[in-house]
Amino acid sequence: MKNTFRRVMPRAWQGLGVSAGAVLAVYAVSPYFALWDIDRAMNGNNPSRLAPHVDWSALTHCFKEQFAPAAPVDDDLPGFGSSFAGQAVSNAIDTHLTPATLITTAHQVMPHAPAMSDWLGMWHSMHAHFVSPGKFEASLDQPGQTPFVLHMKFEHWGWEITRFEMPAPAHAA
């Protein structure tokens, strides 16, 4: 009995180690699969495929922060106009942010698909990495502009887009 126990235990630990390694490998590759699925949804104009990959409340909040008009610096109290504009932007985001409008906007903002000869150049302009164990970031460099940056987090057993930074004209140094 004692001899059998010693032979079984190393195999159990080995099996446990292999299982843990497999789980870590799947987790490390999972955001890349999510990006691939998001790309397929975007290129296929498939809003129902895109919807599970988006944290809608976080993305709505992100857009409201990015597109809300800034209050005038020299004014103690912002005027009715800027307050009204902020509410209008907030309401427009709340009512019009859907998977279909997100796909349409992405097609307008993002560069068109590169020719087959440009794939190597596109490979060098893309950067994707873990920011923390539960956060992932992917960016796409664009000539003459700041990169397009997509932020994702691991939530509900999948990767969801929480925010993205739109490209803007790069300032001359």
C-alpha positions in Angstrom: 0.0 0.0 0.0 2.7 2.4 1.0 4.7 1.7 -2.2 1.7 2.2 -4.4 0.9 5.6 -2.8 4.4 6.9 -3.6 4.0 5.9 -7.3 0.6 7.6 -7.7 1.4 10.9 -6.0 4.1 12.1 -8.4 1.7 11.4 -11.3 -1.0 13.3 -9.6 1.3 16.3 -9.1 2.4 16.1 -12.7 -1.2 16.0 -13.9 -2.0 19.0 -11.8 1.0 20.9 -13.1 0.1 20.1 -16.7 -3.5 21.2 -16.1 -2.5 24.5 -14.5 -0.1 25.1 -17.4 -2.8 24.5 -19.9 -5.2 26.8 -18.1 -2.5 29.6 -18.1 -1.7 29.1 -21.8 -5.4 29.3 -22.7 -5.8 32.5 -20.6 -2.7 34.1 -22.2 -4.0 33.4 -25.7 -7.6 34.3 -25.0 -7.4 38.1 -25.6 -5.9 37.5 -29.0 -8.8 35.2 -29.9 -11.2 37.9 -28.7 -9.5 40.4 -30.9 -9.7 38.0 -33.8 -13.4 37.5 -33.2 -14.0 41.3 -32.9 -12.2 41.7 -36.2 -14.4 39.1 -37.8 -17.5 40.8 -36.5 -16.3 44.2 -37.8 -15.3 42.9 -41.2 -18.5 40.8 -41.5 -20.8 43.7 -40.3 -22.1 41.4 -37.7 -23.4 43.4 -34.7 -24.7 40.3 -32.8 -21.2 38.8 -32.9 -19.7 42.1 -31.6 -22.1 42.8 -28.8 -20.8 40.2 -26.3 -17.3 41.6 -26.6 -18.3 45.1 -25.4 -18.9 46.4 -21.9 -21.6 48.8 -22.9 -21.7 50.8 -19.7 -18.0 51.3 -19.5 -17.8 52.3 -23.3 -20.7 54.7 -22.9 -18.9 56.4 -20.0 -15.7 56.5 -22.0 -17.4 58.2 -24.9 -19.1 60.7 -22.6 -15.7 61.7 -21.2 -14.1 62.0 -24.6 -16.8 63.9 -26.4 -18.3 66.1 -23.7 -17.5 69.8 -24.5 -15.0 71.4 -22.1 -16.2 74.2 -19.9 -14.7 77.6 -20.6 -11.6 78.2 -18.4 -12.1 81.9 -17.9 -15.8 81.6 -16.8 -16.7 80.9 -13.2 -20.0 79.3 -14.2 -20.4 77.6 -17.6 -23.1 79.1 -19.7 -26.4 77.5 -20.6 -25.0 76.7 -24.1 -22.1 74.5 -22.9 -24.4 72.8 -20.3 -27.0 72.1 -23.0 -24.3 70.8 -25.4 -23.0 68.4 -22.8 -26.5 67.0 -22.1 -27.1 66.7 -25.9 -23.9 64.7 -26.4 -24.7 62.5 -23.4 -28.2 61.8 -24.6 -27.0 61.1 -28.2 -24.5 58.6 -26.8 -27.1 56.9 -24.6 -29.6 56.6 -27.4 -27.4 55.9 -30.4 -24.6 53.7 -29.2 -25.4 50.2 -30.5 -23.3 47.4 -32.0 -24.4 48.5 -35.5 -23.4 52.2 -35.0 -20.1 51.1 -33.4 -19.3 49.0 -36.5 -20.3 51.8 -38.8 -18.2 54.3 -36.9 -15.2 52.0 -36.8 -15.3 51.5 -40.6 -15.2 55.3 -41.0 -12.4 55.9 -38.5 -10.1 52.9 -39.0 -8.0 52.6 -42.2 -9.2 50.2 -44.9 -7.9 46.7 -45.0 -4.4 46.6 -46.4 -3.4 44.9 -49.6 -1.8 41.5 -49.2 1.7 43.0 -49.8 1.2 45.4 -46.8 0.4 42.8 -44.2 4.0 42.7 -43.0 3.8 46.5 -42.5 0.5 46.2 -40.7 2.0 43.5 -38.4 4.7 45.9 -37.3 2.2 48.7 -36.6 0.1 46.6 -34.2 1.0 46.2 -30.6 -0.9 44.1 -28.1 0.0 43.3 -24.5 -1.3 42.6 -21.0 -1.4 45.7 -18.8 -2.3 43.6 -15.8 -3.6 40.1 -15.3 -7.2 41.2 -16.0 -6.5 44.1 -18.5 -5.3 43.9 -22.1 -4.4 46.7 -24.5 -4.0 46.7 -28.3 -2.9 49.6 -30.4 -2.6 50.3 -34.1 -0.1 52.9 -35.3 -1.3 55.2 -38.0 0.9 57.5 -40.0 0.5 61.2 -39.1 -1.8 60.3 -36.2 -1.7 59.1 -32.7 -2.3 55.3 -32.4 -5.8 53.8 -32.1 -5.8 52.1 -28.7 -8.3 49.5 -27.6 -8.6 48.6 -23.9 -10.1 45.3 -22.8 -10.8 43.6 -19.5 -11.5 40.1 -18.5 -15.0 39.9 -17.1 -17.7 37.3 -17.0 -15.3 34.7 -18.4 -14.5 36.7 -21.5 -12.7 39.8 -22.8 -14.8 42.9 -23.2 -13.9 46.3 -24.7 -14.1 48.9 -22.0 -12.7 51.9 -23.9 -10.8 53.1 -26.9 -8.8 56.1 -27.7 -9.5 57.5 -31.2 -6.6 58.6 -33.4 -5.9 62.3 -33.5 -3.5 64.3 -35.6 0.0 64.0 -34.3 1.6 67.3 -33.2 4.8 68.3 -34.9 7.7 68.1 -32.5 
